[in-house]
Amino acid sequence: MGPEAFDFELPTEQIAHAPASERSASRMLVLGDPLRHLHVRDLPAELPPDALMVVNTSKVVPARMHGVRADGRSFELLLCAPGPGQGEGAQVKAWVRHAKKLKPGDVLVVGVDALSLEFVGTDDIDPRARVFTVVQGDVLAACERAGEVPLPPYIARPDGPSAQDRDRYQTVFASAQGSVAAPTAGLHLDEAMVAALDPARVTLHVGPGTFLPMEAQDVRDHRVGAERYAIDADNAARIQAARDAGRPIVAVGTTATRTLEALGQGGRPIVAGASQTDLMITPGYKFQVVTHLLTNFHLPRSSLLMLVCSLGGRERVLAAYEEAVREGYRFYSYGDCMLVCPSQAGP
């Protein structure tokens, strides 16, 4: 199946460039039988009474920064996997604008002596990434001092991200630093809703692969890159108990979905641990854990849309997207959302 099977027409004015006035005020299209138009504040009443919700606690790092070479040339960097412990001597990876102008041994200075990075070369696994050695400073500290919120390229900010973006491009339950893009479905949940729903928690740190366009002729050949995930013993036990009892498991976002499915691949029990996953979910995939999904409206031909279609059914999901366009829903990271429920007729 080619990426053209996941295409749709979207007027540019329906791309959201700012969040809703309140998190739970966003519109929510319920993909059930029948299709219904509600708001996120209606979510608790829409979930099965015994459902367990699962959220991704990864926190977005201000991971877009500018490094200056000795000759004065500036390079824009998007760090791939920022995290604790990346101090002097550590190796880090970044996507670099105009990377072909770099030579091994070049040193880039970020901020006012906040961070110095020596260019090593192209990454062996991800040809888009460049490898650097930290000469001076700490990556996370430099991000906080000199980095920018890595908003997606379709969000227009002529003067760069705003103070509002620092708050609203972050979930209220974010706790573990490591993502370069927000787990956007979680942006709709406010503190009161999280307290009422008492979700289980996993962590998957979103890498820049989420921005990659679909270029493979067969969608099954697309790769998003490995991303780090973790779950503790208490949350693993909660999710596995719900699974054993046959309770609905509602993933908040595609990142929570990929984490849960990576943990439960092959029907194995969910246990505490930390690892990486490059799981690509396309139609035909047999879900092992997730039964429902709260998700934003995604880009045409994207791996995220393919995941949603895998759970909700391609024709059913694309028909819902057409309805969302007709009804003026806001799309993408700061846009509205959709609750994908199982179809009585199956996907």
TIBA-764120 format. One record per residue (C-alpha): x, y, z. Coordinates in steps of 0.001 Angstrom, whole numbers, padded with zeros to 6 digits, always signed. Layout:
BEGIN
XYZ
...
***
This chain:
BEGIN
+000000+000000+000000
+001412+003380-000998
+001307+006676+000917
-001254+008084-001543
-003832+005832+000158
-003569+008147+003186
-004004+011474+001445
-006686+014102+002049
-007319+017725+001170
-006962+020289+003940
-007499+024046+003560
-004448+025851+004937
-006635+028048+007136
-007563+024967+009187
-003959+024407+010312
-003826+025573+013936
-001050+028035+014715
-002027+028582+018363
-003670+026438+021046
-007282+026736+022168
-008004+029266+024919
-008315+026406+027420
-006917+022897+027061
-010228+021058+027405
-012076+023559+025193
-010784+021926+022004
-013316+020155+019843
-013390+016371+019869
-014728+014245+017047
-015878+010896+018415
-015273+008190+015843
-017851+005728+017061
-021168+004411+015849
-022397+007031+015014
-019903+009879+014485
-020420+012709+016987
-019131+016253+017510
-018217+017080+021119
-015488+018823+023140
-012581+017461+025139
-014374+018351+028374
-016908+015648+027410
-014202+012954+027325
-014790+011388+030781
-018441+010707+029921
-017469+009175+026572
-015077+006568+027933
-016268+003122+029019
-016708+003203+032826
-013984+000593+033389
-011494+002052+030903
-007873+002681+031833
-006311+005725+030215
-002555+005804+029537
-000563+009015+029001
+002995+009801+027928
+004890+011808+030552
+007789+012883+028337
+008684+016550+028617
+009631+018667+025608
+013160+020050+025730
+013930+023442+024078
+016108+021426+021722
+016398+023773+018728
+019510+025920+019035
+022093+027790+017009
+025763+026943+017148
+028421+029375+015896
+031665+028200+014310
+034975+030047+014770
+034529+031773+011395
+031222+033267+012554
+028942+030986+010530
+025809+029926+012414
+024215+026488+012124
+020714+025566+013291
+020654+022314+015255
+017753+020132+016375
+019030+017698+018977
+017764+014163+018407
+017739+012728+021919
+018558+015310+024603
+018674+013913+028097
+020431+013853+031471
+024110+013017+031672
+025168+014612+028386
+028116+016547+029704
+031777+016808+028726
+032882+013816+026638
+029394+012615+025800
+028342+012099+022194
+025073+013615+020972
+023230+013636+017683
+021488+016501+015928
+019821+017347+012668
+021751+020308+011284
+020654+022825+008681
+023414+023163+006036
+025285+020228+007591
+027345+019756+004402
+029284+022882+005366
+030637+021178+008478
+034000+019415+008613
+035224+016956+011273
+036887+018895+014056
+034713+021999+013634
+033543+023327+017017
+030155+024990+017436
+029507+027231+020429
+025907+027564+021638
+024952+030625+023674
+027509+032520+025673
+029917+029672+026425
+026890+027543+027402
+027864+024566+025277
+030677+023627+022893
+030207+020769+020432
+032890+019232+018209
+031640+017793+014931
+032526+014123+014425
+030619+013060+011311
+027427+011534+009969
+025604+009018+012126
+025945+005409+010974
+022264+004606+011552
+020421+007835+010735
+021969+009571+007689
+020075+012771+008546
+021796+013050+011931
+025227+014448+012688
+027334+013275+015629
+029032+015704+018023
+031197+015346+021106
+030469+017667+024011
+033662+019653+024620
+032274+021936+027303
+028989+022378+029122
+025868+020271+029667
+023291+019683+026938
+020110+020021+029007
+021404+023106+030829
+022331+024715+027498
+018912+023914+026059
+017202+025658+028955
+019477+028707+028636
+019823+029065+024873
+017382+026675+023185
+014031+027264+021513
+010855+025192+021751
+011050+022935+018661
+007658+023763+017194
+006726+021896+014007
+007612+023770+010807
+003964+024375+009868
+003366+026581+012942
+004125+030122+011829
+006269+032118+014264
+008195+034866+012417
+009949+035855+015654
+010369+032329+016993
+008387+030480+019693
+006574+032638+022250
+006387+032468+026039
+002955+030882+025592
+004512+028061+023578
+006821+027181+026481
+003708+026403+028538
+001164+025172+026017
+003479+022973+023921
+003836+020861+027058
+001378+018524+028793
+000340+019210+032388
+001754+015809+033401
+005137+016165+031647
+007918+015141+034003
+010768+013337+032201
+012887+015567+029940
+013724+014104+026556
+011299+014902+023710
+011876+017209+020755
+008163+017246+019886
+005147+017209+022173
+002929+014148+022594
+000196+016410+021288
-002959+014486+022249
-002024+015059+025876
-002037+018830+025358
-005857+018700+025596
-005973+017375+029161
-006039+019809+032083
-005177+019122+035728
-008787+018495+036759
-009361+015948+034017
-006112+014128+034763
-007039+013945+038446
-010519+012613+037631
-009343+009995+035127
-006256+008851+037101
-004308+007634+034061
-001481+005138+034040
+001807+006633+032852
+004503+005623+030414
+007338+007642+028921
+008382+007750+025290
+010781+010487+024227
+009724+011753+020816
+012573+012129+018328
+012760+014263+015167
+011686+011275+013065
+008136+012383+013799
+008715+015235+011298
+009882+012975+008447
+007773+012916+005279
+006659+009574+003874
+008965+008800+000948
+008757+004987+000758
+006671+003506-002057
+005277+000936+000377
+004262+002419+003750
+005553-000697+005527
+009083+000302+004489
+008960+003719+006202
+011101+004153+009317
+010628+006703+012092
+013851+006027+014014
+014339+004435+017417
+012903+006308+020392
+013572+005753+024090
+010775+004543+026364
+010376+003534+030005
+007730+002308+032438
+007940+001715+036186
+006656-001296+038108
+003478+000314+039473
+002256+001504+036088
+003228-001737+034376
+001175-003650+036949
-001851-001363+036472
-001813-001756+032708
-001261-005517+032777
-004056-005975+035324
-006435-004011+033085
-005329-006077+030126
-005860-009351+032005
-009347-008224+033018
-010281-007354+029443
-010807-003693+030304
-010634-001044+027543
-007218+000621+027375
-007287+004173+026039
-003973+005479+024730
-003599+009266+024796
-001722+009822+021569
+000263+007824+019058
+003350+007901+021298
+001532+006176+024163
+000158+003725+021611
+003581+002820+020248
+004958+002417+023768
+002140+000117+024885
+002333-001971+021734
+006122-002228+022000
+005761-003390+025585
+003089-005945+024724
+004419-007230+021398
+003717-010891+020794
+001259-010963+023681
+004001-010810+026300
+003118-009342+029697
+003884-005708+030389
+006692-005334+032910
+008848-002492+034164
+011850-001531+032116
+013474+000860+029677
+014442+000304+026068
+014013+001717+022556
+011415+001083+019878
+011221+001756+016154
+007800+000108+015864
+005958+001263+012734
+002223+000556+012867
+000441+000301+009510
-002913-001221+008473
-002979-004941+009085
-001196-004604+012427
-002829-006629+015225
-003090-004518+018361
-002074-006322+021534
-002883-003687+024165
-004660-000548+022915
-008418-000585+022285
-009211+003168+022101
-007155+006186+021060
-007362+009918+021736
-005371+011627+019011
-004944+014878+017118
-005656+015263+013399
-002439+014417+011554
-000695+015351+008317
-001623+013603+005060
+000565+010601+004238
+002161+010649+007703
+003127+007639+009791
+000883+009012+012550
-002192+008974+010316
-001338+005416+009286
-001258+004348+012920
-004696+005875+013510
-006043+004125+010406
-004593+000853+011667
-006759+001046+014774
-009871+002739+013407
-009924+001414+009837
-008551+003382+006872
-011826+004179+005124
-013575+004938+008406
-010818+007286+009618
-010433+009105+006288
-014218+009590+006125
-014033+011125+009601
-011223+013420+008405
-013423+014586+005524
-016177+015323+008032
-013727+017214+010247
-012650+019361+007294
-016277+020129+006403
-017049+021047+010010
-014067+023373+010358
-011988+021429+012854
-008464+022705+013562
-005670+020362+012486
-002203+019258+013633
-000280+019855+016868
-002280+022776+018283
-005527+021603+016704
-008572+019644+017805
-008694+015909+018449
-010509+012680+017758
-011501+009795+020026
-011187+006568+018057
-013539+003868+019359
-013859+000304+018080
-016379-000106+015294
-019215-002518+015924
-018640-003706+012391
-014884-004035+012984
-012125-001978+011351
***
